[in-house]
Amino acid sequence: MSEFDFIDELKTLATHPAARGLMDDAAVLPFGRHKLVLTHDMMVEGVHFLPDADPADVAWKLVAVNLSDLAAKGAKPLGLLLGYGKSRDDDWDAKFISGIKQAITHFGVPLLGGDTVSMGDGCKHAFGLTAFGEAKGHIVPARSAAVPGHAIYVTGNIGDAWAGLQIAIGAVKAPDFETCAALLKAHNRPVPLLEDGRALSSLVSTMMDISDGLLIDASRIAAASDVMLEIDLDKVPLSSAYRSAFGDDAEARMNAATGGDDYQLLLTASPETVLPIPLTRIGRCRTGAGVTVMRAGEPANLPESLGFVHA
């Protein structure tokens, strides 16, 4: 059973309106006069982080990726619950706790509880985190409201985290120290765009964070909204550090668009809407289904994989 098959089975159980049909990365629960946004992400050694990764970086990233889901809903974080698989390596656990402290202090969100279990000898590190927050207003953007004619935008640059991973695994060497440091930081210490998400949430038709890759996450908006997302690969924003390490040709751009771990915001909105923060327009929504990629004005061949998928 694939990840998608498994989620399809869960959809038959997650029938409460707050679950949004499991089409979003977060649930939206009415709570008095407010709306509570809840999300949960897991991280497993060898899948989401390298075995030799700094435990403090792993902890930071666990917090950041969950808060990024709240950012995509325009939610203000209220608290975290940690599920921790404790190893028999006290030094590793201590460094992880240090990273959690750094993250919750930096983002100003309290750790309120959770659970710990012993993983036993030889087990890989594994953790889960639940984050919950208060939506900005009555409108909490979903993935299902894009319509033909809407423009597609992203925040920031795409591909830096993937580039940092290539450096971390030794697949490539950065041309200089500054480039190496910038790309590794993007991979190890992503920053959720909480303020940007709140500024945008009432103005967009759809919004999500880019976790598994720009193209595969765009395909999720396309599926939820029953539209086609046409993305111009030439307009996908790349940082100077990325271009310095990988260039700016079609292969480099496709790697950036499928690499994942960016935690930038991907959104659609009417092209007439004035949006309050700097964004890059990378395409438009059309009638149809799925994702189409344009390159130099012509349709480009899609890679076999649009991004990261759990087996």
C-alpha positions in Angstrom: 0.0 0.0 0.0 1.5 3.3 -1.1 1.4 6.5 1.1 -1.4 7.8 -1.1 -3.4 4.6 -0.9 -3.0 4.6 2.9 -4.2 8.3 3.1 -7.2 7.4 0.9 -8.2 4.7 3.4 -7.9 7.2 6.3 -10.1 9.6 4.4 -13.0 7.2 4.9 -12.5 7.7 8.7 -11.7 11.4 8.9 -15.2 12.6 8.1 -15.4 15.5 10.6 -15.6 18.8 8.7 -12.5 20.0 10.6 -10.4 17.4 8.8 -11.1 19.0 5.5 -11.1 15.6 3.8 -7.4 15.2 4.6 -6.7 17.5 1.6 -4.8 20.0 3.7 -1.7 19.7 6.0 -3.8 20.9 8.9 -7.2 20.6 10.5 -9.3 23.6 11.2 -11.6 23.3 14.2 -14.2 25.9 15.3 -13.5 26.8 18.9 -16.0 29.3 20.3 -15.7 32.5 18.2 -12.3 31.4 17.0 -10.8 28.7 14.7 -8.1 26.4 16.0 -5.6 25.1 13.5 -3.9 21.8 14.3 -1.1 20.0 12.5 1.2 17.0 13.2 4.5 16.0 11.5 6.9 13.3 12.2 10.7 12.9 11.5 12.6 9.7 11.2 16.3 9.1 11.0 17.4 8.1 7.5 14.2 9.4 6.0 13.9 13.0 7.1 17.4 13.6 8.4 20.9 12.1 8.0 22.2 9.7 10.7 25.1 12.1 11.4 22.9 15.2 11.6 23.3 17.6 14.6 20.6 16.7 17.0 20.0 20.4 17.7 19.3 21.0 14.0 17.0 18.0 13.9 15.0 19.4 16.9 14.9 22.9 15.3 13.6 21.5 12.1 10.9 19.4 13.8 9.5 22.6 15.3 9.9 24.6 12.2 8.2 22.3 9.8 5.1 22.1 12.0 5.0 25.8 12.5 5.3 26.1 8.7 1.9 24.3 8.3 0.4 26.9 10.7 2.0 29.7 8.6 0.2 28.4 5.5 -3.1 28.8 7.3 -2.3 32.2 8.7 -2.4 30.9 12.2 -0.6 32.3 15.3 1.1 29.4 17.2 -0.3 28.7 20.6 1.6 25.6 21.7 3.4 22.4 20.9 3.1 18.7 22.1 6.2 16.5 21.6 6.3 12.8 21.1 9.9 11.7 21.6 11.5 8.3 21.0 14.3 8.3 23.6 17.5 6.7 22.6 20.2 5.3 24.9 22.6 8.1 23.9 22.3 10.7 26.6 24.5 13.2 24.7 22.2 13.0 21.6 19.1 13.5 23.7 20.7 16.5 25.5 21.6 18.2 22.2 18.1 17.6 20.9 16.6 19.3 24.0 19.0 22.2 23.4 17.7 22.5 19.9 14.1 22.4 21.1 14.9 25.2 23.5 16.5 27.3 20.8 13.5 26.9 18.5 10.7 27.6 20.9 12.6 30.6 22.2 13.2 31.9 18.7 9.6 31.4 17.5 8.0 32.4 20.8 5.9 29.3 21.1 5.5 27.2 24.4 6.1 23.5 24.7 3.1 22.3 26.6 3.6 18.5 27.0 3.7 15.3 25.0 5.0 11.8 25.6 8.3 9.9 25.6 9.0 6.3 24.9 12.1 4.1 25.0 13.2 3.0 21.5 15.5 0.2 22.7 18.9 -0.8 21.4 19.7 -0.2 17.7 16.5 1.7 16.8 16.5 4.8 14.7 15.6 8.1 16.1 12.0 9.0 15.5 9.8 11.9 16.8 6.4 13.5 16.3 5.3 17.0 17.1 1.8 18.5 17.2 1.4 22.3 16.8 -1.7 24.2 17.2 -2.6 27.9 16.7 -5.3 30.4 16.3 -6.4 31.4 12.8 -6.2 35.1 12.0 -9.9 35.4 10.9 -12.8 33.5 9.6 -11.1 32.7 6.3 -8.5 29.9 6.7 -7.0 29.2 3.3 -7.3 25.7 2.0 -5.9 24.0 -1.2 -9.3 23.7 -2.8 -10.3 27.2 -4.0 -8.0 27.9 -6.9 -9.8 28.7 -10.2 -8.7 29.1 -13.8 -7.2 32.6 -14.3 -5.7 32.9 -10.8 -2.0 33.6 -10.6 0.5 31.3 -8.9 3.1 32.8 -6.5 5.9 31.7 -4.2 7.7 33.5 -1.4 11.5 33.6 -1.2 13.8 31.3 -3.2 13.3 27.7 -4.2 15.9 24.9 -4.1 18.3 26.0 -1.4 17.4 23.3 1.1 17.9 20.6 -1.6 21.2 22.1 -2.5 22.2 22.1 1.2 21.4 18.4 1.4 23.6 17.7 -1.7 26.5 19.4 0.2 25.7 17.5 3.4 25.8 14.1 1.7 29.0 15.0 -0.2 27.4 14.9 -3.7 28.7 18.3 -4.5 31.2 20.9 -3.1 30.2 24.5 -2.8 32.5 27.0 -4.5 33.2 29.0 -1.4 32.5 29.0 2.4 29.7 31.6 2.2 27.7 29.6 -0.4 28.2 26.4 1.6 27.1 28.0 4.9 24.0 29.6 3.3 22.8 26.4 1.6 23.5 24.2 4.7 21.6 26.6 6.9 18.6 26.4 4.5 18.6 22.6 4.8 19.3 22.4 8.6 17.4 25.4 10.0 14.4 26.4 7.9 12.3 29.3 9.1 8.5 29.2 9.0 7.0 32.3 7.4 4.5 32.9 10.2 4.1 36.7 9.7 3.9 36.3 5.9 1.2 33.7 6.2 -0.9 35.9 8.4 -0.5 38.8 6.1 -1.6 36.8 3.1 -4.2 34.4 4.5 -7.3 36.6 3.9 -6.3 37.6 0.3 -5.4 34.3 -1.4 -7.5 31.6 -2.9 -5.2 28.8 -1.8 -2.0 28.5 0.2 0.3 25.8 1.4 3.9 25.4 2.4 6.4 23.8 0.1 7.7 20.7 2.0 8.0 17.9 -0.5 8.8 19.9 -3.6 7.3 22.8 -5.6 5.9 20.6 -8.3 4.4 17.9 -6.2 2.9 20.4 -3.8 1.5 22.3 -6.7 -0.1 19.1 -7.9 -1.8 18.8 -4.6 -3.4 22.2 -5.0 -4.4 21.2 -8.6 -6.0 18.0 -7.3 -7.9 19.7 -4.5 -9.1 22.6 -6.7 -9.8 20.5 -9.8 -7.6 22.8 -12.0 -4.3 22.7 -13.8 -1.4 24.6 -12.4 0.9 25.8 -15.2 4.4 26.7 -13.9 7.0 28.6 -15.8 10.3 27.0 -14.8 12.2 30.1 -16.0 10.4 32.2 -13.4 11.1 30.0 -10.4 13.3 32.1 -8.1 16.8 30.8 -7.4 19.2 32.3 -4.9 22.6 33.5 -5.9 24.1 30.8 -3.7 22.1 28.1 -5.5 23.1 29.4 -8.9 26.7 29.6 -7.8 26.7 25.9 -6.8 24.5 24.4 -9.4 24.1 26.8 -12.2 20.9 28.1 -13.9 20.2 25.6 -16.7 17.1 23.5 -17.1 18.4 20.7 -15.0 19.3 23.0 -12.1 15.9 24.6 -12.2 14.1 21.2 -12.3 16.1 20.0 -9.4 15.2 23.1 -7.4 11.5 22.6 -8.3 11.4 19.0 -7.2 13.9 19.0 -4.3 11.7 19.9 -1.4 12.3 21.1 2.2 12.0 24.8 1.1 9.2 25.7 3.6 8.4 28.7 1.4 4.7 29.5 0.8 3.0 28.5 -2.5 -0.2 30.3 -3.2 -2.8 31.3 -5.8 -4.7 34.5 -6.0 -6.6 36.7 -8.4 -3.9 38.6 -10.5 -5.9 41.8 -9.6 -5.3 41.3 -5.9 -2.7 43.5 -4.3 -0.6 41.3 -2.0 1.2 42.9 0.9 4.6 41.2 0.7 7.2 40.6 -2.0 6.3 37.5 -4.1 7.4 35.9 -7.4 4.7 35.1 -9.9 5.6 31.7 -11.4 2.5 30.7 -13.4 -1.2 30.6 -13.6 -4.2 28.3 -13.1 -5.9 26.9 -16.1 -8.8 24.5 -16.9 -7.6 21.0 -16.7 -5.8 18.8 -14.2 -2.4 18.2 -12.7 0.8 20.3 -13.3 2.3 21.5 -16.5 5.8 23.0 -16.6 6.8 25.5 -19.3 10.4 26.2 -20.3 11.3 29.0 -22.8 7.7 29.3 -23.7 7.2 25.6 -24.5 5.9 22.6 -22.5 8.8 20.8 -20.7 8.9 17.1 -20.0 8.1 16.3 -16.4 10.5 14.2 -14.4 9.4 10.7 -13.2 9.1 12.1 -9.7 7.7 15.5 -8.9 9.1 15.5 -5.4 9.5 13.5 -2.2 7.0 10.7 -1.7 6.9 8.2 1.2 6.9 4.6 -0.1 
